[in-house]
Amino acid sequence: MEIRFSKRFEKQYQKLSKKNRNKFWERLELWKTEPYHPLLKHHVLSGKLAGLHSINITADLRAIYRVVNDTIYIYELIGTHSQLYG
């Protein structure tokens, strides 16, 4: 499976602390092997983000993505629940 990152994601990623960057890659590896592992809190989004999915990177950081055929498109990193749905 191929993974692609949006420009928005890349900009947000660059602003993360080194600790959160490392946590992103740890969770991405976990997601590749166990996409529904409880730590990821994987779920489908609704409302204006309908059709997208979210996984937890940390308690306050989520990756928003979509799967198309065999490609995962990671669009952005979102912080708190209110940032996601606000």
Order of alpha helices (4+ residues) and beta strands (2+ residues): beta-alpha-alpha-beta-beta-beta-beta-alpha
